[in-house]
Amino acid sequence: MNDKPIYVTEPYLPPLEEFIPYLEEIWESKRLTNNGPMHQKLEDALCEYLGVPEIALFNNGTIALLTALQALRISGEVITTPFSFVATAHALTWNGLKPVFVDIDPNTFNLDPSKIEAAITPRTTAIMPVHCYGNPCNVEAIQEIADKYNLKVIYDAAHAFGVQDAGGSILRHGDLSAISFHATKVFNTFEGGAIICSDKKTKQHINNLKNFGIASETSVVAVGINGKMSEINAAFGLLQLKHINNAIKKRKEIAQFYYQALRETKGIKLNFFSNQETRNYSYFPIIIEDSYSLSRDELYEKLRSHNIYARRYFYPLISSHMMYQNTVNMGALTNAQSVSEGILCLPLSSELSLDEAQKVCSIINNDLLPNGEL
Ligand SMILES: *Cc1c(COP(=O)(O)O)cnc(C)c1O
């Protein structure tokens, strides 16, 4: 009775034969990593595609976040969101920093700037917001607070590949932005990530940090790490970049289909941001409200019984995990808590067909499925 499984996301894989010439080039050059030709080409190509001044590639987004915090010598407490992937807070904790969770705006799912000031203490040195699902944070309000209290801003921009606002790339905001190219993200290099910065000096510092702190054959200038992206990953990124506009266009078609099919459904709240032309359609979150016929978890299970694997991103909240529980006052995170309990991200990828999207919507709307099944 079940068709092939439908996952929340499927990686975009260009035809294999298109990748062979890249591999041949690597084999010929015998350069496998350490800022090789593919790595340099991908940095240039991404600066141009994204419209950012400087980008330093990494082996994954988490090491990029860790390194961004090191690059700015962040210490003490950092204000962040509980409604994110757990790597956001882990990156702080691994740097010996204390994450201070502040509530989100229930309409954007991003850190609520009006609640940040109350969480600032003499130990606060930075804010680490997340452009959740690729929805831009209120960057102006966040920067205003940062300026007032002399705080750094490091964006976890893992979801924000290609997202723009009126002034250009969303990645230009704050002191640094870190992005992920993991297989599940809009643009992927299997594993990968990057830090976006605005000047060459910072980029050089980050380059040193991601290569053990080595500045030259005989000088180590910082306690660095191995954060380098390999040539294979960089080559895949170059190939993927050729197809990325098409892949995002397909995502947009699915997102618009969902929007039309679900906008009238009682008890389903959409967060589509249809007025923003410059999104990447990385996720399609819906909120299951009390007036819907099933609870969020019942709908999640019903979809699973039809081989459809929607995901409860982000549930539980980061602050609910064992290692963070005792650091928070959950009473102050009411929006995050209620969003987390109602959220469901529907399958969305360039590989999803409209028929599959229709099946997802039929189940949510309690309509007859195309095969006559209810
Ligand atoms: C994916 C993700 C990360 C981690 O990126 P990796 O490349 O998987 O290490 C960090 N933060 C958020 C919000 C993410 O979604």
The ligand as an SDF file (V2000), in Angstrom:
LIG
                    3D

 15 15  0  0  0  0  0  0  0  0999 V2000
   22.9560   21.9490   10.2850 C   0  0  0  0  0  0  0  0  0  0  0  0
   23.0640   22.9490   11.3720 C   0  0  0  0  0  0  0  0  0  0  0  0
   24.2650   23.1780   12.0630 C   0  0  0  0  0  0  0  0  0  0  0  0
   25.4680   22.2790   11.9400 C   0  0  0  0  0  0  0  0  0  0  0  0
   26.0130   22.2000   10.6890 O   0  0  0  0  0  0  0  0  0  0  0  0
   26.8680   20.8990   10.2960 P   0  0  0  0  0  0  0  0  0  0  0  0
   27.4170   21.2540    8.9560 O   0  0  0  0  0  0  0  0  0  0  0  0
   25.9310   19.7340   10.2460 O   0  0  0  0  0  0  0  0  0  0  0  0
   27.9340   20.7230   11.3120 O   0  0  0  0  0  0  0  0  0  0  0  0
   24.3180   24.2140   12.9800 C   0  0  0  0  0  0  0  0  0  0  0  0
   23.2420   24.9800   13.2290 N   0  0  0  0  0  0  0  0  0  0  0  0
   22.0730   24.7810   12.6070 C   0  0  0  0  0  0  0  0  0  0  0  0
   20.9310   25.6940   12.9140 C   0  0  0  0  0  0  0  0  0  0  0  0
   21.9350   23.7390   11.6780 C   0  0  0  0  0  0  0  0  0  0  0  0
   20.7470   23.5220   11.1060 O   0  0  0  0  0  0  0  0  0  0  0  0
  1  2  1  0
  2  3  1  0
  2 14  2  0
  3  4  1  0
  3 10  2  0
  4  5  1  0
  5  6  1  0
  6  7  2  0
  6  8  1  0
  6  9  1  0
 10 11  1  0
 11 12  2  0
 12 13  1  0
 12 14  1  0
 14 15  1  0
M  END
$$$$
